[in-house]
Amino acid sequence: MSNKKDSGVYQLDNGYWAYRFKINIDGTTKEKRRRTDEFGNPFKTKTSAVKARQQAIVNEKVSAAAPQVKRPRKKVSEVYDEYCEFGRAGKTYATIVKQDSLWNNHIKSKFGKRYVDDISVAEINDYLAELYYTENRAYSYTESFLKIFYLIFGQAYSRNYLNAEQYDKLCKNKDTKIHMPKMKIDEDTVPYVAVGLTAMAHNLKDADIDFFFLHSHVSRNNIEMLEALCEELENCKIHFHEILVPHAEVYSELAEYGTGWTGEAYYSLCSHLLLPDEIDRVLYLDAGDTLIVGDIAPYYHYDFQGKSLVATGSRYKPYNGNLELFSADDLGDWKEGLPGILRGIFNSGSYMMNLDKMRKDERTLADYQYLSLKLRELFGDDNHNIYWGDQGLLSATFVGDVRYYGFPEIRNLWYMPYNFCLWYYDRMNEKPNYSPAILHFAGTAFKPWNGTYPIFTERFQKKEQLHSMNELKNGQAGYFYLWHEYAIMANTILDKIEF
């Protein structure tokens, strides 16, 4: 049963909500219908639609009661011209050239003829998102556009072309103001890759390493930062190789049915096609939350025995009182076998890839697309949790073609020296009886860059995302502090070379 507050609120066919109202103020009828809020977001709940309707009515009444101030209306191009004439005193020549380039080549054609008081927050945010996500502009370059909009709106406000409420909504209110789109995972993890490289150099002394960085849209500045870091690192030689991944949209399509992972997590699927032909084997590491802290030679040189992968087992099947490996035959067991495989028969934080065999098997990106399609036909296109990220799709592809490290001599889920997942401490209170060589910060309350340490490293951390170390399980904190030590080392080097 609806009440008076609910009147004028109704549900749409797509499950979202909308509102309408008609009120009379001093003999003038005001009517409004809305399906989205002022930022273009749909009303996902009835309560949000009710509140938005109530606020809209209040706004209409306040607006009608307020004295009307006559403001001159100016187009964005006029405001920018005024800024150029009166607001650029003291700016360097390079800044002026950059601002004019952004204006003349991009913003002018899109917004120049629009009245500045007609432009909404949603329009600017959508434009920035298009630059970053669709046109694949670098994050720092996209941020330059944001700065231009801030100075245009600031100029407009200073000359009374925007009222205080409009300016506050556009530029000051942290909940409503124009802002950068969420950083892509590629770009977001670059600082953590720097920490991983620093740990690698520290622990693999005298090694000669080829490091292949797979990405689709990391900015040139960040690539140059990683290259420069590798040149400065001591103890071992790291040759940095940038690999630009084509068809990024296909990997994103695969990720759509993989429980929330992004497309970047799936780039390794085609490592045999992306890396040089002379590379016959490679160690894959998750970007960001893995850390080499010991000797990895036994893992790196482990015999594939004709298999495509060497991995740390995370799922076995019980058989005759023993733990056995899954096989391709288990794909036909839709009740237990296939769901278990899709969860992941190994954890994909770290594994070895037999690139020669994968090339001989002629696996392509289309093969993974076909497998994903068949799984969607089986479990439903509306199911976005079909497989557990990249490790689920990898497991379904390579089941029966994976050699578990240490198996069959060791049949123990807690034995993972080369992919030591910190969820180990969910069940165990004591340290393992081996020394982990590769850490994987998986299954923890938060990632290491979100910990509260005695020294805050601005390059790698955000204050608003920090957590208390007390949230960690017993045994986990020591590995977090180790990550922080390498973060400080990386930061020192990058500051030294002025990155």
RODO-2510 file (C-alpha; in nm, 4 decimals, decimal comma):
residues 499
     n   res          X          Y          Z
     1     m     0,0000     0,0000     0,0000
     2     s     0,1397     0,3379    -0,0970
     3     n     0,1382     0,6393     0,1317
     4     k     0,1397     1,0089     0,0603
     5     k     0,5197     1,0206     0,0324
     6     d     0,5129     0,7451    -0,2291
     7     s     0,2660     0,9190    -0,4577
     8     g     0,4127     1,0118    -0,7912
     9     v     0,6764     0,7353    -0,7695
    10     y     0,6476     0,4317    -0,9940
    11     q     0,8542     0,1352    -1,1132
    12     l     0,9736     0,0991    -1,4719
    13     d     0,9750    -0,2185    -1,6804
    14     n     1,3532    -0,2490    -1,6380
    15     g     1,3185    -0,2618    -1,2584
    16     y     1,4412     0,0907    -1,1918
    17     w     1,2213     0,3700    -1,0519
    18     a     1,0945     0,7103    -1,1671
    19     y     0,8937     1,0009    -1,0311
    20     r     0,6580     1,2741    -1,1499
    21     f     0,4839     1,5693    -0,9909
    22     k     0,2697     1,8701    -1,0763
    23     i     0,2477     2,1604    -0,8325
    24     n     0,1030     2,5106    -0,8438
    25     i     0,3128     2,8015    -0,7182
    26     d     0,1515     3,1456    -0,7203
    27     g    -0,0778     3,0495    -1,0059
    28     t     0,1998     2,8919    -1,2122
    29     t     0,1968     2,5153    -1,2734
    30     k     0,5273     2,3356    -1,2441
    31     e     0,5452     1,9841    -1,3841
    32     k     0,8381     1,7410    -1,3929
    33     r     0,9088     1,3754    -1,4763
    34     r     1,2448     1,2093    -1,4099
    35     r     1,3904     0,8603    -1,4535
    36     t     1,7440     0,9528    -1,3516
    37     d     1,9129     1,1867    -1,1085
    38     e     2,0940     1,5024    -1,2153
    39     f     2,4067     1,2993    -1,2960
    40     g     2,2291     1,0553    -1,5261
    41     n     2,2189     0,7679    -1,2776
    42     p     1,8983     0,5593    -1,2631
    43     f     1,6982     0,5353    -0,9436
    44     k     1,7734     0,1795    -0,8335
    45     t     1,5384     0,1829    -0,5344
    46     k     1,1983     0,3240    -0,4564
    47     t     1,3426     0,5142    -0,1604
    48     s     1,5955     0,6970    -0,3799
    49     a     1,3174     0,8023    -0,6197
    50     v     1,0994     0,9238    -0,3315
    51     k     1,3830     1,1332    -0,1872
    52     a     1,4730     1,2765    -0,5266
    53     r     1,1077     1,3733    -0,5878
    54     q     1,0808     1,5444    -0,2500
    55     q     1,4034     1,7380    -0,3103
    56     a     1,2934     1,8399    -0,6607
    57     i     0,9696     1,9840    -0,5221
    58     v     1,1613     2,1757    -0,2545
    59     n     1,3998     2,3105    -0,5192
    60     e     1,1096     2,4362    -0,7312
    61     k     0,9568     2,6171    -0,4343
    62     v     1,2873     2,7700    -0,3239
    63     s     1,3646     2,8795    -0,6781
    64     a     1,0238     3,0459    -0,7121
    65     a     1,0620     3,2302    -0,3797
    66     a     1,4172     3,3518    -0,4383
    67     p     1,4647     3,6926    -0,5972
    68     q     1,5640     3,6550    -0,9583
    69     v     1,9060     3,7998    -1,0377
    70     k     1,9635     3,8949    -1,3956
    71     r     2,2865     3,7311    -1,5102
    72     p     2,4534     3,7793    -1,8445
    73     r     2,4655     3,4569    -2,0447
    74     k     2,7938     3,3666    -2,2052
    75     k     2,8999     3,0860    -2,4315
    76     v     3,1963     2,8693    -2,3313
    77     s     3,4060     3,0117    -2,6159
    78     e     3,3453     3,3647    -2,4838
    79     v     3,4474     3,2595    -2,1332
    80     y     3,7653     3,0960    -2,2615
    81     d     3,8534     3,4082    -2,4629
    82     e     3,8090     3,6193    -2,1492
    83     y     4,0305     3,3786    -1,9555
    84     c     4,2997     3,4095    -2,2242
    85     e     4,2816     3,7877    -2,2074
    86     f     4,2577     3,8404    -1,8323
    87     g     4,3344     3,5158    -1,6478
    88     r     4,6636     3,3855    -1,7869
    89     a     4,9026     3,6409    -1,6464
    90     g     5,2058     3,4649    -1,5072
    91     k     5,1443     3,1365    -1,6905
    92     t     5,4468     2,9855    -1,8628
    93     y     5,4664     2,9698    -2,2396
    94     a     5,4503     2,5893    -2,2305
    95     t     5,1282     2,6004    -2,0238
    96     i     4,9656     2,8475    -2,2598
    97     v     5,0552     2,6367    -2,5641
    98     k     4,9151     2,3222    -2,3972
    99     q     4,5895     2,4943    -2,2955
   100     d     4,5357     2,6362    -2,6437
   101     s     4,6056     2,2973    -2,8008
   102     l     4,3423     2,1247    -2,5852
   103     w     4,0938     2,4036    -2,6524
   104     n     4,1445     2,4402    -3,0272
   105     n     4,1790     2,0705    -3,1098
   106     h     3,9161     1,9219    -2,8799
   107     i     3,7035     2,1257    -2,6389
   108     k     3,6048     2,4124    -2,8691
   109     s     3,4178     2,1975    -3,1210
   110     k     3,2393     2,0059    -2,8456
   111     f     3,1436     2,2816    -2,6020
   112     g     3,2423     2,6178    -2,7543
   113     k     2,8928     2,7163    -2,8730
   114     r     2,7185     2,5986    -2,5547
   115     y     2,6083     2,8426    -2,2847
   116     v     2,8249     2,7859    -1,9812
   117     d     2,5256     2,7801    -1,7425
   118     d     2,3623     2,5016    -1,9453
   119     i     2,6396     2,2461    -1,9039
   120     s     2,5842     1,9697    -1,6500
   121     v     2,8251     1,7671    -1,4378
   122     a     2,7127     1,4497    -1,6168
   123     e     2,8100     1,5907    -1,9585
   124     i     3,1642     1,6723    -1,8480
   125     n     3,2088     1,3383    -1,6722
   126     d     3,0817     1,1532    -1,9796
   127     y     3,3215     1,3487    -2,2019
   128     l     3,6196     1,2669    -1,9800
   129     a     3,5168     0,9005    -1,9704
   130     e     3,4962     0,8942    -2,3507
   131     l     3,8457     1,0403    -2,3797
   132     y     3,9916     0,7903    -2,1368
   133     y     3,7991     0,4689    -2,2022
   134     t     3,6934     0,4982    -2,5689
   135     e     3,9717     0,7063    -2,7226
   136     n     4,2327     0,5481    -2,4912
   137     r     4,3886     0,8811    -2,3978
   138     a     4,6478     0,8611    -2,1206
   139     y     4,5157     0,9255    -1,7708
   140     s     4,7446     1,2247    -1,7181
   141     y     4,6439     1,3671    -2,0576
   142     t     4,2733     1,3283    -1,9746
   143     e     4,3398     1,5048    -1,6454
   144     s     4,4562     1,8091    -1,8448
   145     f     4,1030     1,8405    -1,9854
   146     l     3,9587     1,8354    -1,6341
   147     k     4,1862     2,1241    -1,5372
   148     i     4,0690     2,3265    -1,8384
   149     f     3,7053     2,2803    -1,7367
   150     y     3,7857     2,3882    -1,3820
   151     l     3,9472     2,7100    -1,5020
   152     i     3,6581     2,7823    -1,7455
   153     f     3,3953     2,7375    -1,4733
   154     g     3,6085     2,9364    -1,2281
   155     q     3,6335     3,2198    -1,4807
   156     a     3,2569     3,2073    -1,5404
   157     y     3,1815     3,2202    -1,1665
   158     s     3,4193     3,5111    -1,1072
   159     r     3,2323     3,7116    -1,3738
   160     n     2,8849     3,6221    -1,2488
   161     y     2,7948     3,3923    -1,5402
   162     l     2,7365     3,1103    -1,2886
   163     n     2,5670     3,1465    -0,9521
   164     a     2,7171     3,0058    -0,6324
   165     e     2,4971     2,6940    -0,6397
   166     q     2,5954     2,6093    -0,9981
   167     y     2,9649     2,6618    -0,9307
   168     d     2,9523     2,4591    -0,6099
   169     k     2,7897     2,1672    -0,7909
   170     l     3,0385     2,1779    -1,0772
   171     c     3,3656     2,2441    -0,8958
   172     k     3,3501     2,2379    -0,5163
   173     n     3,1065     1,9856    -0,3707
   174     k     3,3041     1,6595    -0,3399
   175     d     2,9882     1,4539    -0,3890
   176     t     2,8785     1,6243    -0,7100
   177     k     3,1718     1,8000    -0,8774
   178     i     3,3180     1,7004    -1,2118
   179     h     3,5849     1,4357    -1,1700
   180     m     3,8183     1,1999    -1,3482
   181     p     3,6896     0,8585    -1,4562
   182     k     3,7992     0,5614    -1,2493
   183     m     4,1529     0,4673    -1,3437
   184     k     4,1867     0,1546    -1,5545
   185     i     4,3363    -0,1400    -1,3774
   186     d     4,6434    -0,1278    -1,6055
   187     e     4,7271     0,2254    -1,4957
   188     d     4,6236     0,1713    -1,1367
   189     t     4,8637    -0,1185    -1,0778
   190     v     5,1762     0,0417    -1,2273
   191     p     5,3093     0,1706    -0,8894
   192     y     5,2684    -0,1789    -0,7411
   193     v     5,4541    -0,3301    -1,0362
   194     a     5,7402    -0,0957    -0,9421
   195     v     5,7424    -0,2458    -0,5916
   196     g     5,7456    -0,5968    -0,7393
   197     l     6,0392    -0,5131    -0,9654
   198     t     6,2315    -0,3756    -0,6681
   199     a     6,1735    -0,6953    -0,4678
   200     m     6,2716    -0,9018    -0,7722
   201     a     6,6042    -0,7224    -0,8073
   202     h     6,6733    -0,7498    -0,4352
   203     n     6,6095    -1,1246    -0,4138
   204     l     6,7284    -1,2595    -0,7504
   205     k     7,0877    -1,1432    -0,7191
   206     d     7,3153    -1,1725    -1,0235
   207     a     7,0220    -1,2893    -1,2378
   208     d     6,9661    -1,1708    -1,5944
   209     i     6,5916    -1,1207    -1,6312
   210     d     6,3669    -1,0411    -1,9258
   211     f     6,0547    -0,8773    -1,7820
   212     f     5,7578    -0,8626    -2,0214
   213     f     5,4901    -0,6121    -1,9236
   214     l     5,1569    -0,6844    -2,0960
   215     h     4,9186    -0,3902    -2,1219
   216     s     4,6766    -0,2169    -2,3549
   217     h     4,6647     0,1449    -2,2389
   218     v     4,9279     0,2358    -1,9801
   219     s     5,0492     0,5920    -2,0351
   220     r     5,3885     0,6593    -2,1912
   221     n     5,5006     0,8355    -1,8730
   222     n     5,4352     0,5252    -1,6625
   223     i     5,6101     0,2989    -1,9122
   224     e     5,9139     0,5250    -1,9049
   225     m     5,9021     0,5233    -1,5249
   226     l     5,9189     0,1411    -1,5126
   227     e     6,1969     0,1368    -1,7730
   228     a     6,3992     0,3924    -1,5780
   229     l     6,3476     0,2012    -1,2527
   230     c     6,4799    -0,1208    -1,4083
   231     e     6,7913     0,0618    -1,5240
   232     e     6,8583     0,1888    -1,1711
   233     l     6,7947    -0,1357    -0,9813
   234     e     7,1039    -0,3105    -0,8488
   235     n     7,1963    -0,6748    -0,7699
   236     c     7,0583    -0,8110    -1,0981
   237     k     6,9889    -0,7024    -1,4545
   238     i     6,6241    -0,6559    -1,5502
   239     h     6,5514    -0,5959    -1,9181
   240     f     6,2120    -0,4291    -1,9425
   241     h     5,9997    -0,5196    -2,2471
   242     e     5,6706    -0,3464    -2,3169
   243     i     5,4112    -0,5703    -2,4880
   244     l     5,1059    -0,3845    -2,6205
   245     v     4,8105    -0,6261    -2,6209
   246     p     4,5791    -0,6004    -2,9247
   247     h     4,2044    -0,6686    -2,9166
   248     a     4,1693    -0,5599    -2,5528
   249     e     3,7919    -0,5545    -2,5971
   250     v     3,7872    -0,9325    -2,6491
   251     y     3,9600    -0,9917    -2,3147
   252     s     3,7055    -0,7593    -2,1549
   253     e     3,4310    -0,9720    -2,3080
   254     l     3,5849    -1,2820    -2,1491
   255     a     3,6020    -1,0994    -1,8163
   256     e     3,2316    -1,0154    -1,8302
   257     y     3,1482    -1,3693    -1,7165
   258     g     3,4364    -1,4102    -1,4738
   259     t     3,3155    -1,2955    -1,1314
   260     g     3,4309    -0,9342    -1,1427
   261     w     3,7855    -0,9597    -1,2772
   262     t     3,8818    -0,7100    -1,5476
   263     g     4,0025    -0,7902    -1,8986
   264     e     4,3663    -0,7228    -1,8078
   265     a     4,3691    -1,0358    -1,5892
   266     y     4,3197    -1,2480    -1,9028
   267     y     4,6086    -1,1140    -2,1126
   268     s     4,8294    -1,4093    -2,0172
   269     l     4,6003    -1,6482    -2,2069
   270     c     4,7821    -1,5582    -2,5281
   271     s     5,1345    -1,5123    -2,3926
   272     h     5,2621    -1,7628    -2,6499
   273     l     5,1385    -1,5335    -2,9273
   274     l     5,2423    -1,2046    -2,7665
   275     l     5,5964    -1,2865    -2,6549
   276     p     5,8936    -1,3352    -2,8941
   277     d     5,9174    -1,6816    -3,0505
   278     e     6,2579    -1,7468    -2,8944
   279     i     6,1020    -1,7359    -2,5459
   280     d     6,0154    -2,0990    -2,4685
   281     r     5,9046    -2,0714    -2,1059
   282     v     5,7927    -1,7846    -1,8874
   283     l     5,6899    -1,7256    -1,5280
   284     y     5,3578    -1,5438    -1,5049
   285     l     5,2992    -1,3121    -1,2062
   286     d     4,9848    -1,1220    -1,1175
   287     a     5,0531    -0,7512    -1,1522
   288     g     5,0576    -0,5764    -0,8173
   289     d     4,9781    -0,8310    -0,5496
   290     t     5,2639    -1,0800    -0,5971
   291     l     5,6141    -1,0406    -0,4612
   292     i     5,9297    -1,2446    -0,5213
   293     v     6,1080    -1,2840    -0,1883
   294     g     6,3340    -1,5850    -0,2462
   295     d     6,5019    -1,8158    -0,4956
   296     i     6,2627    -1,9197    -0,7737
   297     a     6,5061    -2,1344    -0,9760
   298     p     6,3519    -2,4708    -0,8729
   299     y     6,0119    -2,3506    -0,9892
   300     y     6,1336    -2,1800    -1,3052
   301     h     6,3320    -2,4829    -1,4241
   302     y     6,0768    -2,7444    -1,3150
   303     d     6,0214    -3,0079    -1,5822
   304     f     5,6914    -2,9564    -1,7666
   305     q     5,6847    -3,3289    -1,8534
   306     g     5,5007    -3,2423    -2,1730
   307     k     5,2370    -3,0270    -1,9997
   308     s     5,1455    -2,6692    -2,0918
   309     l     5,1562    -2,5311    -1,7383
   310     v     5,3307    -2,5838    -1,4054
   311     a     5,1204    -2,4477    -1,1226
   312     t     5,0510    -2,4600    -0,7503
   313     g     4,7544    -2,6912    -0,6996
   314     s     4,4578    -2,5471    -0,5158
   315     r     4,1952    -2,8126    -0,5867
   316     y     4,2088    -3,1926    -0,5960
   317     k     3,9438    -3,4591    -0,6195
   318     p     3,9244    -3,7331    -0,3555
   319     y     3,9636    -4,0836    -0,4975
   320     n     4,0149    -4,4072    -0,3014
   321     g     4,1152    -4,2139     0,0078
   322     n     4,3734    -4,0077    -0,1763
   323     l     4,3930    -3,6684    -0,3449
   324     e     4,4080    -3,6979    -0,7230
   325     l     4,4178    -3,4527    -1,0132
   326     f     4,1224    -3,3470    -1,2224
   327     s     4,1225    -3,4655    -1,5824
   328     a     3,9505    -3,3505    -1,9011
   329     d     3,6891    -3,6221    -1,8406
   330     d     3,5682    -3,4273    -1,5362
   331     l     3,4433    -3,1479    -1,7643
   332     g     3,1461    -3,3735    -1,8399
   333     d     3,0494    -3,3935    -1,4733
   334     w     2,8193    -3,0912    -1,4619
   335     k     2,7237    -3,1468    -1,0981
   336     e     3,0633    -3,1492    -0,9260
   337     g     3,3509    -3,1840    -1,1724
   338     l     3,2900    -2,8857    -1,4017
   339     p     3,1886    -2,6378    -1,1259
   340     g     3,5014    -2,7308    -0,9304
   341     i     3,7231    -2,6867    -1,2349
   342     l     3,5667    -2,3493    -1,3156
   343     r     3,6428    -2,2389    -0,9626
   344     g     4,0078    -2,3061    -1,0429
   345     i     4,2182    -2,6208    -1,0060
   346     f     4,5154    -2,3921    -0,9398
   347     n     4,5613    -2,0352    -0,8241
   348     s     4,6715    -1,8066    -1,1063
   349     g     4,8785    -1,5604    -0,9035
   350     s     5,1924    -1,7353    -1,0259
   351     y     5,2463    -2,0188    -1,2736
   352     m     5,4907    -2,1361    -1,5406
   353     m     5,3894    -2,1459    -1,9062
   354     n     5,5317    -2,3839    -2,1681
   355     l     5,5133    -2,1438    -2,4604
   356     d     5,6602    -2,3911    -2,7107
   357     k     5,3837    -2,6424    -2,6439
   358     m     5,1119    -2,3783    -2,6501
   359     r     5,2382    -2,2626    -2,9894
   360     k     5,2423    -2,6210    -3,1216
   361     d     4,8850    -2,6656    -2,9958
   362     e     4,7962    -2,3511    -3,1947
   363     r     4,5790    -2,2019    -2,9246
   364     t     4,4255    -1,8671    -3,0186
   365     l     4,2123    -1,6025    -2,8563
   366     a     3,9180    -1,7386    -3,0574
   367     d     3,9512    -2,0715    -2,8712
   368     y     3,8922    -1,8973    -2,5392
   369     q     3,5997    -1,7049    -2,6875
   370     y     3,4457    -2,0307    -2,8074
   371     l     3,4883    -2,1950    -2,4664
   372     s     3,3328    -1,8944    -2,2935
   373     l     3,0404    -1,9030    -2,5379
   374     k     2,9754    -2,2721    -2,4713
   375     l     2,9862    -2,2172    -2,0966
   376     r     2,7388    -1,9292    -2,1309
   377     e     2,5076    -2,1553    -2,3310
   378     l     2,5279    -2,4059    -2,0469
   379     f     2,4938    -2,1697    -1,7497
   380     g     2,3034    -1,8764    -1,9037
   381     d     2,4072    -1,5492    -2,0670
   382     d     2,2767    -1,3536    -1,7695
   383     n     2,5131    -1,5381    -1,5330
   384     h     2,8242    -1,3261    -1,4796
   385     n     2,9817    -1,5698    -1,2331
   386     i     3,0411    -1,8667    -1,4614
   387     y     3,4140    -1,9037    -1,3982
   388     w     3,6397    -1,7759    -1,1237
   389     g     3,8310    -1,5130    -1,3170
   390     d     4,1240    -1,6045    -1,5371
   391     q     4,2123    -1,9090    -1,3255
   392     g     3,8679    -2,0583    -1,3906
   393     l     3,8969    -2,0162    -1,7665
   394     l     4,2586    -2,1371    -1,7619
   395     s     4,1583    -2,4411    -1,5578
   396     a     3,8793    -2,5369    -1,7981
   397     t     4,1157    -2,4921    -2,0929
   398     f     4,4176    -2,6779    -1,9547
   399     v     4,2651    -2,9367    -1,7192
   400     g     4,4701    -3,2521    -1,7702
   401     d     4,7504    -3,0426    -1,9203
   402     v     4,8835    -2,8970    -1,5926
   403     r     5,1659    -3,0301    -1,3773
   404     y     5,1274    -2,9476    -1,0090
   405     y     5,4541    -2,8431    -0,8473
   406     g     5,5683    -3,1198    -0,6085
   407     f     5,2933    -3,3658    -0,7067
   408     p     5,2547    -3,6621    -0,6531
   409     e     5,5184    -3,6724    -0,3782
   410     i     5,3376    -3,3859    -0,2043
   411     r     4,9569    -3,3821    -0,1961
   412     n     4,8924    -3,0903     0,0324
   413     l     4,6810    -2,7813    -0,0385
   414     w     4,8940    -2,5819     0,2042
   415     y     5,2171    -2,6499     0,0174
   416     m     5,2608    -2,3451    -0,2051
   417     p     5,6171    -2,2082    -0,1812
   418     y     5,5954    -2,0405    -0,5232
   419     n     5,2469    -1,8963    -0,4897
   420     f     5,2060    -1,8478    -0,1176
   421     c     4,8503    -1,7182    -0,0854
   422     l     4,8028    -1,5401     0,2447
   423     w     4,4636    -1,7042     0,2928
   424     y     4,6886    -1,9805     0,4320
   425     y     4,6352    -1,8118     0,7678
   426     d     4,2582    -1,8526     0,7454
   427     r     4,3136    -2,2101     0,8600
   428     m     4,6688    -2,2240     0,9920
   429     n     4,8096    -2,0489     1,2966
   430     e     5,1719    -2,1504     1,2466
   431     k     5,4178    -2,0515     0,9771
   432     p     5,4658    -2,3032     0,6956
   433     n     5,7560    -2,5508     0,7250
   434     y     5,9053    -2,4049     0,4059
   435     s     6,0223    -2,0574     0,3065
   436     p     5,7815    -1,8937     0,0574
   437     a     5,9667    -1,7599    -0,2469
   438     i     5,6683    -1,5914    -0,4156
   439     l     5,4055    -1,4188    -0,2037
   440     h     5,0509    -1,3673    -0,3277
   441     f     4,8444    -1,1192    -0,1270
   442     a     4,5210    -1,3086    -0,1936
   443     g     4,2436    -1,3697     0,0553
   444     t     4,3423    -1,0844     0,2874
   445     a     4,1167    -0,8175     0,4349
   446     f     4,2874    -0,5583     0,2143
   447     k     4,5827    -0,5267    -0,0219
   448     p     4,9286    -0,4279     0,1098
   449     w     4,9107    -0,0770    -0,0367
   450     n     4,6059    -0,0146     0,1821
   451     g     4,7828    -0,0881     0,5105
   452     t     4,8589     0,1727     0,7761
   453     y     5,2368     0,1775     0,8215
   454     p     5,4657     0,4022     1,0280
   455     i     5,5697     0,5758     0,7046
   456     f     5,3035     0,6790     0,4531
   457     t     5,4199     0,6434     0,0913
   458     e     5,2084     0,8816    -0,1148
   459     r     5,3222     0,7324    -0,4450
   460     f     5,1802     0,3923    -0,3544
   461     q     4,9002     0,4683    -0,1095
   462     k     4,5805     0,6718    -0,0766
   463     k     4,4949     0,7980     0,2701
   464     e     4,1210     0,7522     0,2207
   465     q     4,1737     0,3783     0,1537
   466     l     4,3910     0,2889     0,4532
   467     h     4,3014     0,0048     0,6895
   468     s     4,4188    -0,0871     1,0368
   469     m     4,6713    -0,3700     1,0452
   470     n     4,4567    -0,5215     1,3195
   471     e     4,2187    -0,6391     1,0475
   472     l     4,4781    -0,8917     0,9298
   473     k     4,4981    -1,2518     1,0472
   474     n     4,7816    -1,3643     1,2709
   475     g     5,0855    -1,4263     1,0523
   476     q     4,9896    -1,1960     0,7658
   477     a     5,1197    -0,8624     0,8948
   478     g     5,4875    -0,9546     0,8622
   479     y     5,4499    -1,0047     0,4874
   480     f     5,2688    -0,6694     0,4598
   481     y     5,5542    -0,4881     0,6339
   482     l     5,7961    -0,6620     0,3961
   483     w     5,5991    -0,5229     0,0993
   484     h     5,6191    -0,1788     0,2591
   485     e     5,9990    -0,2043     0,2875
   486     y     6,0232    -0,2637    -0,0867
   487     a     5,7796     0,0217    -0,1483
   488     i     6,0100     0,2580     0,0410
   489     m     6,3089     0,1291    -0,1606
   490     a     6,1234     0,1829    -0,4893
   491     n     6,0096     0,5274    -0,3813
   492     t     6,3646     0,6297    -0,2905
   493     i     6,4945     0,5284    -0,6331
   494     l     6,2104     0,6972    -0,8228
   495     d     6,2576     1,0183    -0,6252
   496     k     6,6290     1,0055    -0,7033
   497     i     6,5684     0,9827    -1,0790
   498     e     6,2897     1,2434    -1,0511
   499     f     5,9897     1,0311    -1,1473
***
